[in-house]
């Protein structure tokens, strides 16, 4: 027996005067209400109601019990309403961790738009490529690269692992536009140095695979540095589509070989939103997650 549920049913019956009316108010069957009262009486070892075919009256013990539980039920109702009002109020502080590249290139530049929509929300933001324990550090939401290993967390795909090869217009004018993977052997290719990433660039097209060993003027474990190097004309770069989208739209970078599927590693490199709980998610966090999803949606950005 759920004792708290039974107590609430008892209080409703006492005020309604009949099992049937209480059942209607609670959206329960009359038999279910009766079973709850019987179970509560058995648990307490007392009779709460005097029953007849026409009347339902509290016993003396029932009246005393109702008087005793009434303040507690009112406090519970007040707590419920307080919690609901918290859920409806889009305000408060959010602790947010984001991958450095996603934060600097996509999220931070768009935060002013979020604050215009939700002026009563504050965000504590940390940009890092390290994964930390969200619960232990009191973090509400994070943006990570790659699949989630901790099944107790909730992970929502934010962006695919699609890569784009691009370079500055000035570089492409000087060195030509590569049309196929083998052409990259004649180009300076800026290389991402990180665990799990391969020493070559891989492509697929029409069921065929291509593996190209690449070298260039710049090697770094920082994708933001790679993109800036490409803008400065140091060579071609392979980066996530969401990362270079704005630069390509503005013309500081130009995408090439778009008819090939490019990838630098066998590991999952999609972007994910990660948060500790699915249920009872505060509204402030929910609207921020929705904002991030919209921010990384190519179709949404194309229509903006």
C-alpha positions as CSV (number, residue, x, y, z in Angstrom):
1,X,0.0,0.0,0.0
2,X,1.2,3.5,-0.8
3,X,0.4,5.0,2.6
4,X,0.6,8.7,1.4
5,X,-1.8,8.0,-1.5
6,X,-4.2,6.2,0.9
7,X,-4.1,9.1,3.3
8,X,-4.9,11.5,0.5
9,X,-7.8,9.3,-0.6
10,X,-9.1,9.2,3.0
11,X,-9.0,13.0,3.3
12,X,-10.9,13.4,0.0
13,X,-13.6,10.8,1.1
14,X,-14.0,12.6,4.5
15,X,-14.7,15.9,2.7
16,X,-16.7,14.5,-0.2
17,X,-19.0,12.4,2.1
18,X,-19.2,9.4,-0.2
19,X,-16.9,7.0,-1.9
20,X,-18.5,7.7,-5.3
21,X,-18.0,11.4,-5.1
22,X,-14.5,11.1,-3.9
23,X,-13.8,8.6,-6.7
24,X,-15.2,11.1,-9.3
25,X,-13.0,13.9,-7.9
26,X,-9.9,11.8,-7.9
27,X,-10.7,10.2,-11.3
28,X,-10.6,6.7,-9.7
29,X,-13.1,3.9,-9.6
30,X,-15.2,3.6,-6.5
31,X,-13.9,0.1,-5.8
32,X,-10.3,1.5,-5.9
33,X,-11.2,4.2,-3.3
34,X,-12.9,1.6,-1.1
35,X,-9.8,-0.7,-1.3
36,X,-7.5,2.2,-0.3
37,X,-9.6,3.0,2.7
38,X,-9.8,-0.6,3.8
39,X,-6.0,-1.0,3.5
40,X,-5.5,2.2,5.5
41,X,-7.9,1.1,8.3
42,X,-6.1,-2.3,8.4
43,X,-2.7,-0.7,8.6
44,X,-3.8,1.7,11.4
45,X,-5.9,-1.0,13.2
46,X,-8.9,1.3,13.6
47,X,-12.2,2.1,11.9
48,X,-12.1,5.4,10.2
49,X,-15.8,5.5,8.9
50,X,-19.1,4.2,10.0
51,X,-20.7,2.7,6.9
52,X,-24.4,2.1,6.1
53,X,-26.3,1.8,2.8
54,X,-27.1,5.5,2.9
55,X,-24.5,7.2,5.1
56,X,-20.7,7.4,5.5
57,X,-19.7,9.1,8.7
58,X,-16.3,9.5,10.4
59,X,-15.8,7.6,13.6
60,X,-14.3,9.5,16.5
61,X,-10.9,8.0,15.7
62,X,-11.4,9.0,12.1
63,X,-12.1,12.6,13.1
64,X,-9.0,12.7,15.3
65,X,-6.9,11.2,12.5
66,X,-8.2,13.7,9.9
67,X,-7.4,16.6,12.3
68,X,-3.9,15.3,12.7
69,X,-3.1,14.7,9.1
70,X,-4.7,17.9,7.7
71,X,-1.8,20.3,8.4
72,X,0.7,17.8,6.8
73,X,-1.5,17.5,3.7
74,X,-1.7,21.3,3.4
75,X,2.1,21.5,3.6
76,X,2.5,18.9,1.0
77,X,0.1,20.8,-1.3
78,X,2.0,24.0,-0.7
79,X,5.3,22.3,-1.6
80,X,3.8,20.9,-4.8
81,X,2.6,24.3,-5.9
82,X,5.9,25.8,-5.1
83,X,7.7,23.2,-7.2
84,X,5.2,23.8,-10.1
85,X,5.7,27.5,-9.9
86,X,9.5,26.9,-10.1
87,X,9.0,24.9,-13.2
88,X,6.9,27.6,-14.8
89,X,9.4,30.4,-14.0
90,X,12.1,30.6,-16.6
91,X,14.8,32.1,-14.4
92,X,17.8,31.1,-12.3
93,X,21.4,30.1,-12.9
94,X,22.7,27.3,-15.2
95,X,26.1,25.7,-14.9
96,X,27.2,24.7,-18.4
97,X,30.3,23.0,-19.7
98,X,31.0,23.0,-23.5
99,X,33.7,21.7,-25.8
100,X,36.0,24.6,-26.6
101,X,35.5,24.6,-30.3
102,X,31.7,24.4,-30.0
103,X,31.7,27.1,-27.4
104,X,33.9,29.6,-29.2
105,X,32.6,29.1,-32.7
106,X,28.8,28.5,-32.2
107,X,27.5,28.8,-28.7
108,X,29.1,31.9,-27.2
109,X,28.5,34.1,-30.2
110,X,24.8,33.3,-30.0
111,X,24.3,33.8,-26.2
112,X,23.1,37.3,-26.6
113,X,20.1,36.0,-28.6
114,X,19.3,33.5,-25.7
115,X,19.5,36.3,-23.1
116,X,17.1,38.4,-25.1
117,X,14.6,35.6,-25.0
118,X,15.3,34.7,-21.3
119,X,16.6,37.8,-19.5
120,X,16.2,36.2,-16.0
121,X,18.6,33.3,-16.7
122,X,22.2,33.5,-15.8
123,X,24.9,31.1,-17.2
124,X,28.2,30.0,-15.6
125,X,30.1,28.6,-18.6
126,X,33.3,26.7,-18.8
127,X,34.9,25.8,-22.1
128,X,37.0,22.6,-21.9
129,X,37.6,19.5,-23.9
130,X,37.8,17.4,-20.8
131,X,34.8,15.4,-19.5
132,X,34.0,15.9,-15.9
133,X,31.5,14.3,-13.5
134,X,28.4,16.4,-14.0
135,X,26.7,15.4,-10.7
136,X,29.9,15.8,-8.6
137,X,30.5,19.3,-10.0
138,X,26.9,20.5,-10.0
139,X,26.8,20.9,-13.8
140,X,23.3,21.2,-15.3
141,X,24.2,20.5,-18.9
142,X,27.3,19.9,-21.1
143,X,28.3,19.6,-24.7
144,X,30.7,16.7,-25.4
145,X,32.2,15.1,-28.4
146,X,31.7,11.3,-28.8
147,X,29.3,8.8,-27.4
148,X,28.5,8.7,-23.7
149,X,29.9,5.8,-21.6
150,X,28.0,6.6,-18.4
151,X,24.5,5.1,-18.8
152,X,23.2,7.1,-15.8
153,X,23.5,10.3,-17.9
154,X,21.2,11.4,-20.6
155,X,22.8,12.1,-24.0
156,X,21.1,13.7,-27.0
157,X,22.7,13.9,-30.4
158,X,23.4,17.6,-31.3
159,X,25.2,17.3,-34.6
160,X,26.5,14.6,-36.8
161,X,30.2,13.8,-37.2
162,X,30.2,15.1,-40.8
163,X,33.5,16.8,-41.8
164,X,34.2,19.5,-44.3
165,X,37.4,20.1,-46.2
166,X,38.0,23.8,-46.7
167,X,40.6,26.5,-47.2
168,X,40.8,30.3,-47.6
169,X,39.8,31.7,-51.0
170,X,43.3,33.2,-51.2
171,X,45.0,29.8,-50.6
172,X,42.8,28.1,-53.2
173,X,43.5,30.8,-55.7
174,X,47.3,30.3,-55.3
175,X,47.3,26.5,-55.1
176,X,44.2,25.4,-57.0
177,X,41.0,23.6,-55.8
178,X,41.4,19.9,-55.1
179,X,38.7,17.8,-56.8
180,X,39.6,14.3,-55.6
181,X,41.4,12.8,-52.7
182,X,44.7,12.3,-54.5
183,X,44.9,16.0,-55.2
184,X,45.5,16.6,-51.5
185,X,49.0,15.1,-51.9
186,X,49.9,18.4,-53.6
187,X,48.5,20.6,-50.8
188,X,49.4,21.7,-47.3
189,X,46.9,20.0,-45.0
190,X,46.6,21.2,-41.4
191,X,46.6,18.2,-39.1
192,X,44.6,17.7,-35.9
193,X,46.8,15.9,-33.3
194,X,44.6,14.1,-30.8
195,X,44.1,10.6,-29.4
196,X,42.1,8.3,-31.7
197,X,42.7,10.6,-34.7
198,X,44.4,9.0,-37.7
199,X,47.6,10.2,-39.4
200,X,45.7,10.4,-42.7
201,X,42.5,11.6,-44.1
202,X,39.9,9.1,-45.2
203,X,37.1,9.5,-47.8
204,X,34.2,7.5,-49.2
205,X,32.3,8.0,-52.4
206,X,30.0,5.6,-54.4
207,X,31.1,2.7,-52.2
208,X,34.9,3.4,-52.7
209,X,37.2,4.3,-49.9
210,X,40.3,6.5,-50.2
211,X,43.1,6.9,-47.6
212,X,45.4,9.9,-48.1
213,X,48.5,10.5,-45.9
214,X,48.5,14.3,-45.3
215,X,51.2,16.7,-44.2
216,X,51.2,20.5,-43.8
217,X,52.6,23.6,-42.2
218,X,50.6,23.3,-39.0
219,X,49.8,20.5,-36.5
220,X,47.9,21.0,-33.3
221,X,45.4,19.4,-30.9
222,X,43.3,22.6,-31.0
223,X,40.7,22.7,-33.7
224,X,40.2,26.5,-33.3
225,X,43.9,27.0,-34.1
226,X,43.5,24.8,-37.2
227,X,40.6,26.9,-38.4
228,X,42.4,30.2,-37.9
229,X,45.4,28.8,-39.7
230,X,43.2,27.8,-42.7
231,X,41.7,31.4,-42.7
232,X,45.3,32.8,-42.8
233,X,46.0,30.7,-45.9
234,X,48.3,28.1,-44.3
235,X,46.5,25.2,-46.0
236,X,43.4,23.0,-46.1
237,X,41.7,21.8,-43.0
238,X,39.2,19.0,-42.2
239,X,36.7,20.2,-39.5
240,X,33.2,19.6,-38.3
241,X,30.5,21.0,-40.5
242,X,28.9,22.9,-37.6
243,X,32.3,24.5,-36.8
244,X,33.0,26.0,-40.2
245,X,29.4,26.8,-41.3
246,X,29.5,30.5,-40.4
247,X,33.0,31.0,-41.9
248,X,31.9,29.4,-45.1
249,X,28.7,31.5,-45.2
250,X,30.8,34.7,-44.6
251,X,33.4,33.7,-47.3
252,X,36.5,33.5,-45.1
253,X,36.6,29.8,-45.9
254,X,35.6,27.8,-49.0
255,X,34.4,24.2,-48.9
256,X,35.9,21.8,-51.4
257,X,35.4,18.2,-52.4
258,X,31.8,18.2,-51.0
259,X,30.8,15.2,-53.0
260,X,33.1,13.1,-50.8
261,X,32.3,11.9,-47.3
262,X,35.3,12.8,-45.2
263,X,36.4,11.5,-41.8
264,X,39.6,11.7,-39.8
265,X,39.0,8.9,-37.3
266,X,37.2,5.6,-36.7
267,X,35.8,6.9,-33.4
268,X,32.4,8.5,-32.9
269,X,33.0,12.3,-33.3
270,X,29.4,13.5,-33.2
271,X,28.4,16.2,-30.8
272,X,26.1,15.5,-27.9
273,X,24.2,17.4,-25.2
274,X,24.6,15.6,-21.9
275,X,22.7,16.2,-18.7
276,X,22.2,14.2,-15.5
277,X,18.4,13.6,-15.4
278,X,15.6,13.2,-18.0
279,X,12.7,13.6,-15.5
280,X,12.1,16.7,-13.4
281,X,14.4,18.8,-15.6
282,X,14.1,22.5,-14.6
283,X,12.5,24.6,-17.2
284,X,15.5,26.9,-17.4
285,X,17.7,24.0,-18.4
286,X,15.0,22.6,-20.8
287,X,14.8,25.9,-22.8
288,X,18.6,26.2,-22.9
289,X,18.8,22.6,-24.3
290,X,16.2,23.5,-26.9
291,X,18.2,26.6,-27.8
292,X,21.3,24.6,-28.3
293,X,19.5,22.1,-30.6
294,X,18.2,24.9,-32.7
295,X,21.6,26.5,-32.8
296,X,23.3,23.4,-34.3
297,X,20.4,22.6,-36.7
298,X,21.7,23.4,-40.3
299,X,18.1,23.9,-41.6
300,X,17.3,26.3,-38.8
301,X,20.5,28.3,-39.4
302,X,19.9,28.4,-43.1
303,X,16.5,30.0,-42.6
304,X,17.7,32.5,-40.0
